[in-house]
Structure formats: C-alpha cells, structure tokens
C-alpha cells in the first residue's frame, strides 16, 4: 500500500484504504478499482490523495488505531464542535449536553491512552486522508494521536496523557467561530482575514473555560500557535510559561497540517514535513520534543517508492527503528522489483532524495 496524489493514480489502480465521507458513511471500499470517472468524482468531492495497492506496494500499512475508532472519534468531535457553535449563541443553556459531550471525548481519550500506553516501540506511518469538509475533525484526531505518541515517548504518566489527548482533540475548537470562506480560502489571506484566523486561539480558549476539563487541557487551545522563540500568536511575553502540552501539540499540529492537502497548496510528503519541523527546532518548536517526534514518525512508509542519491529507484520494504530516514530498500529496474535490497543503515554514502509517485 502506498500513498499517492489522485492525479498520479492510474486507471485500474486498486484502492488500498476505504474512503469514509463526512457523515461516517462508506464512500469507496478498500479493494475497489479506480477508474478515470471514480478519480474525477473523488477530486470533485474534495479528495486529493488516496492509498493504492500495486505491484510495488503489496505490504499493508497498519494505522496505530483502528479505522472505525478513528472515524467514531472524528464524528464525536464534529458533533461536539457543531453543538459548541450553537451553544455559544444561547449562552450555555444546554450545559448538560456539553457535559455529556466532554464525558464521551474523555472516554475516547482514556481508551486511546489504554491502547497505546504500553506500546513503547510504536511508530506513526499512516498519513490520513481528508477532504475539505472533514479536515478540522480528522485533523483533530490525528493531532491527538501524534501528541499522545510523543507524550508516551516523553515519559508522561497516564493522567497527564489523558489530559494531553483531550486537549489535543479540542485544540482547534476556536475555528468553529471563523467563517469557512476564510478557513478554506484558496488564495492569500488579507491582513484582516489573517487576524480573524489568529483569533481562533483566543476564541477557543475562552469557550473552553466553561467546559469540564483540566486547565492544562484548555491552555493548549490558546498556546498551540506560540513558538519557543517568542513569535507566533496570540502575543505572549513569557515563552517560559508555554505549557509542555502546548509544545507537544504544536509539533503534531504542524506535521498533520503539512501532510494534508489544503485549498491553497498540495500536501507535503512525510519526509518533507519532518525536515521542516527539524529545521525549526529551538526557534518554532521545542528541541527535546522534536527529537522524540523524529524517532516516532515514519518518514518513508513501507511501500513508498523513493529516488536514491545514486539515481536508482527503490521501494521501502522495512524500517530501522529509531532511524526513520534510513530504511531497507528493494531496487526497481524497468518498473520491476529486482529482489536486490540495500540497508541504508549499512550503506552510509547513499541517502533518499525524494519520494516518487509516478515513474
């Protein structure tokens, strides 16, 4: 299975991962054959990338949480955000519904912690597929999962991990108060539009003040766009007060955003996103958490086609734990696998230059 932009998917390709619409309904089942018409329909529905199975990528990429659990959490976040949007207009008259929603999300957070806490060797290799309509909700789930994995690597206890996870799920809640025309604008934002975007951190934090979750979870909504060098937003004079949860979520937030197709740019590959985050360590991001993050993210997932620095092409066949940029690669010649494998941990003078989607 490999992740490809839809415009690189060929007619006859086999869908490697089922597509679910914004209501949790099956849109296209795993194993379906992609025709030109189906590809066109997916593009019209706002999808830009898919997972496919082909002769180069028969290895299965497993998500670290079950797809049905991921979809349930995304749906609950969607329902919660929609309620928040309505509830704000009636001054919390429906507080019982809010408490019930928070309880359900807390239960999801606890279940995620229970499932992942003991998996010290867990790696994140799945890039999630989102369309424009479901972006905020799917993004919230991904940020929660990535933040949880970083938190586990950092040695946080179960209680802290639960608080981190629920805060990460709700980090973008302020976006429900921003017009969709601005959030999904394909072109450059005006100064006023960008100011409104920035307001989502304050708007979200102010709303969460009324929610029954820990203050350390709430602060993430306010601080996740603040940088360790004092830049970012909202204005915050003492970056030493940036909570560790906010520092973790900032990394997860940017990684998932970069690896997602947006109305104004194509998705970065995992390796491009990781390189960006590494380049911003100690200025935008906390260096210690970046080091943990890099060890947990699979930059070249199994099944990826890659171009090597010696000009050869290969398929990633297995990973070297702790060294995600130096996997084991099987070479390809004349569009066929050669069964010749090279371990980039052993051959130091060859590196991966880029991922290849069509060759």
C-alpha positions in Angstrom: 0.0 0.0 0.0 1.3 3.5 -0.8 0.0 7.0 -0.5 -0.3 8.9 -3.8 -1.8 12.1 -5.1 -5.0 11.4 -7.0 -3.6 13.0 -10.1 -0.8 10.3 -10.0 -3.3 7.4 -9.6 -3.7 5.5 -12.8 -6.9 3.9 -14.1 -7.0 0.3 -12.9 -5.2 1.1 -9.6 -6.6 -0.8 -6.5 -7.8 1.3 -3.6 -5.8 0.3 -0.6 -7.8 2.0 2.2 -11.5 2.6 2.3 -12.7 6.2 2.0 -15.3 7.5 4.5 -17.4 10.6 3.9 -18.0 13.4 6.4 -21.0 11.5 7.9 -19.1 8.4 8.6 -20.6 6.5 5.6 -18.5 4.3 3.3 -17.7 6.2 0.1 -15.5 3.7 -1.7 -14.5 0.4 -0.3 -10.9 -0.9 0.0 -10.1 -3.1 -3.0 -12.2 -1.1 -5.4 -10.8 -0.5 -8.8 -10.1 3.2 -9.6 -11.5 4.3 -12.9 -11.0 7.7 -14.5 -14.6 8.5 -13.6 -14.1 7.5 -10.0 -10.9 9.5 -9.7 -12.8 12.5 -11.2 -15.6 12.0 -8.6 -13.2 11.9 -5.7 -11.5 15.1 -6.9 -14.9 16.8 -7.1 -15.6 15.7 -3.5 -12.5 17.4 -2.3 -10.1 14.4 -2.0 -6.6 14.9 -3.4 -4.8 11.7 -2.3 -5.5 8.0 -1.8 -3.8 4.8 -0.7 -3.4 2.3 -3.5 -2.1 -1.3 -3.8 0.0 -2.2 -6.8 2.9 -4.4 -7.8 5.4 -2.3 -5.9 3.5 -2.0 -2.6 1.8 -5.2 -1.5 2.8 -4.6 2.1 0.0 -3.5 4.4 0.4 -0.2 6.3 -1.5 -0.5 9.6 -2.9 2.5 11.3 -1.9 2.7 15.0 -5.6 2.9 15.9 -8.4 1.0 14.2 -10.1 3.0 11.4 -13.5 2.5 12.9 -12.3 4.1 16.2 -10.7 6.9 14.3 -14.0 7.6 12.5 -16.0 7.4 15.7 -13.8 10.0 17.4 -13.9 12.3 14.4 -17.7 12.0 14.3 -17.9 12.8 18.0 -15.6 15.8 17.6 -17.7 17.0 14.7 -20.9 16.7 16.8 -19.3 18.4 19.7 -18.0 21.3 17.7 -21.4 21.8 16.0 -23.0 21.9 19.4 -20.4 24.4 20.7 -21.2 26.6 17.7 -24.9 26.6 18.5 -24.4 26.7 22.3 -22.4 29.8 22.2 -25.3 31.6 20.7 -27.6 30.7 23.6 -25.1 31.3 26.5 -24.6 27.6 27.5 -28.3 26.9 28.2 -27.6 23.3 27.1 -24.8 22.7 29.6 -26.0 19.1 30.2 -25.3 18.3 26.5 -21.8 19.9 26.9 -21.0 17.8 29.9 -22.2 14.6 28.1 -20.0 15.5 25.0 -17.0 16.2 27.2 -17.5 12.9 29.0 -17.6 11.0 25.7 -14.5 12.7 24.5 -12.8 12.0 27.8 -13.7 8.3 27.5 -12.2 8.2 24.0 -9.0 9.9 25.3 -8.7 7.3 28.1 -9.3 4.4 25.6 -6.6 5.8 23.3 -4.2 6.0 26.3 -5.0 2.5 27.4 -4.4 1.2 23.9 -1.1 2.9 23.2 0.5 3.3 26.6 2.3 0.0 26.7 3.5 0.2 23.0 6.9 1.8 23.6 8.0 0.8 20.1 5.0 2.3 18.3 5.7 4.3 15.1 3.4 6.6 13.1 3.4 5.6 9.5 -0.2 6.4 8.3 -0.9 9.7 6.7 -4.7 10.3 7.0 -6.9 11.1 4.0 -9.1 14.1 4.5 -11.4 16.2 2.3 -12.1 19.9 2.8 -15.4 19.2 4.7 -13.9 16.9 7.3 -10.5 18.4 7.6 -10.9 20.0 11.0 -12.3 16.9 12.7 -9.9 14.4 11.1 -7.1 16.8 11.8 -8.1 16.9 15.5 -8.0 13.1 15.8 -4.6 12.9 14.1 -3.1 15.7 16.3 -4.4 13.9 19.4 -2.8 10.5 18.3 0.5 12.1 17.4 0.6 14.1 20.6 -0.2 11.0 22.6 2.7 9.1 21.0 5.1 12.0 21.7 3.8 12.2 25.3 4.4 8.5 25.8 7.9 8.8 24.4 8.5 11.7 26.8 7.5 9.5 29.8 4.3 11.3 30.8 2.0 9.3 33.2 -1.4 8.1 32.3 -3.3 11.0 33.9 -1.2 13.6 32.0 -1.5 11.6 28.8 -5.3 11.7 29.1 -5.3 15.4 29.7 -2.9 16.0 26.8 -5.1 13.9 24.5 -8.4 15.6 25.3 -6.7 19.0 24.9 -5.3 18.0 21.6 -8.7 16.8 20.4 -10.1 20.3 21.2 -7.1 22.5 20.2 -8.8 23.9 17.1 -12.2 24.4 18.6 -11.9 28.1 18.0 -12.1 27.6 14.3 -15.8 26.9 14.5 -16.2 30.7 15.1 -14.2 31.6 12.0 -16.1 31.8 8.6 -15.5 28.8 6.4 -14.9 31.2 3.5 -11.7 32.3 5.3 -10.7 28.9 6.6 -10.9 27.3 3.1 -9.8 30.3 1.0 -7.7 29.1 -1.9 -5.7 32.3 -2.2 -3.7 34.5 0.1 -5.4 35.9 3.1 -5.8 39.6 3.6 -4.4 41.2 6.8 -7.9 41.3 8.3 -8.6 37.7 7.4 -5.3 36.5 8.9 -6.2 38.5 12.1 -9.5 36.6 12.2 -7.7 33.3 11.8 -5.4 34.2 14.7 -8.4 34.9 16.9 -9.3 31.2 16.9 -6.8 30.5 19.7 -8.4 33.1 22.0 -11.9 32.3 20.9 -11.3 28.6 21.6 -9.7 29.1 25.0 -12.5 31.5 26.1 -15.1 28.9 25.2 -13.3 26.0 26.8 -13.2 27.9 30.1 -16.8 26.8 30.6 -16.0 23.1 29.8 -15.4 20.4 32.4 -11.8 19.6 31.5 -8.5 20.3 33.2 -7.0 23.8 32.8 -3.8 22.1 31.3 -6.0 20.7 28.6 -7.7 24.1 27.9 -4.4 26.0 27.7 -3.5 24.1 24.5 -6.2 25.9 22.5 -4.6 29.2 23.5 -0.9 28.3 23.1 -0.6 25.9 20.2 0.5 28.6 17.7 3.0 30.2 20.1 6.7 29.5 19.3 9.5 28.8 21.8 11.4 31.9 20.5 8.5 34.2 21.4 7.0 34.5 17.9 3.6 33.2 16.9 0.2 34.2 18.2 -1.5 35.4 20.3 1.1 37.8 21.7 2.7 36.2 24.7 5.6 37.8 26.5 6.9 34.9 28.6 7.5 31.8 26.4 8.9 30.1 29.5 5.3 29.7 30.6 4.4 27.7 27.5 2.9 24.5 28.9 4.6 21.2 27.8 1.3 20.0 26.4 1.2 23.1 24.1 4.8 22.5 23.0 3.9 18.9 22.1 0.7 19.7 20.3 2.4 22.5 18.3 4.6 19.8 16.6 1.7 17.4 16.0 -0.5 20.2 14.7 2.1 21.4 12.1 3.0 17.9 11.0 -0.5 16.8 10.3 -1.4 20.2 8.6 1.7 20.0 6.3 0.9 16.4 5.3 -2.7 17.3 4.4 -3.9 18.7 1.1 -5.3 22.2 1.5 -7.2 24.5 -0.8 -4.1 26.7 -1.2 -1.3 24.0 -1.5 -0.5 20.3 -2.1 0.3 18.1 0.9 3.9 17.7 1.9 5.4 14.2 2.0 6.1 12.9 5.5 9.8 13.4 4.9 9.3 17.0 3.7 7.2 17.7 6.8 9.7 16.2 9.2 12.6 18.1 7.6 10.6 21.4 8.0 10.0 20.6 11.7 13.6 19.7 12.3 14.7 22.9 10.6 12.5 24.9 13.1 13.7 23.1 16.3 14.7 25.6 19.0 13.0 28.6 17.2 9.5 27.5 16.5 9.4 24.1 18.3 10.8 22.7 21.5 14.1 20.8 20.6 13.6 18.0 23.1 10.1 17.1 21.9 11.3 17.4 18.2 13.9 14.7 18.9 11.3 12.4 20.3 8.9 13.1 17.5 11.5 12.4 14.8 12.1 8.9 16.2 8.4 8.1 16.1 7.4 9.3 12.7 7.9 7.1 9.7 9.2 9.5 7.0 9.2 6.9 4.3 6.4 4.4 4.9 6.7 0.7 3.8 5.6 0.6 0.2 6.8 4.1 -0.7 8.7 4.4 -4.0 11.9 6.5 -3.5 14.6 8.0 -5.6 18.1 7.5 -4.1 21.1 9.8 -4.3 22.9 7.5 -6.7 20.0 7.9 -9.2 18.4 4.5 -8.6 14.8 3.9 -7.7 13.5 1.6 -5.0 10.6 0.5 -2.8 10.8 0.8 1.0 10.5 -2.7 2.4 11.3 -2.4 6.1 12.2 0.2 8.7 15.2 0.6 11.1 13.7 1.6 14.5 14.9 4.9 15.6 16.3 5.8 12.2 13.2 6.5 10.0 15.2 8.2 7.2 17.4 5.1 6.6 15.1 2.2 5.8 15.8 -1.0 3.8 15.0 -0.5 0.1 14.4 -3.0 -2.7 15.7 -1.7 -6.0 13.5 -1.3 -9.1 14.7 -1.6 -12.7 12.5 -1.3 -15.8 9.4 -0.9 -13.5 10.1 -4.3 -11.9 11.3 -5.3 -8.4 14.8 -6.8 -8.6 14.9 -8.6 -5.2 18.1 -6.7 -4.6 17.9 -4.9 -1.2 20.1 -2.3 0.4 20.1 -1.3 4.0 20.7 2.4 4.2 21.9 2.0 7.8 24.8 0.0 6.4 25.5 2.0 3.2 26.1 5.4 4.6 27.0 7.2 1.3 23.5 6.7 -0.2 20.5 8.7 1.0 16.9 9.1 -0.1 16.4 12.2 -2.1 12.7 12.2 -2.6 9.5 10.1 -2.8 8.3 9.2 -6.3 4.6 8.8 -7.1 4.7 8.2 -10.8 7.6 6.9 -12.8 
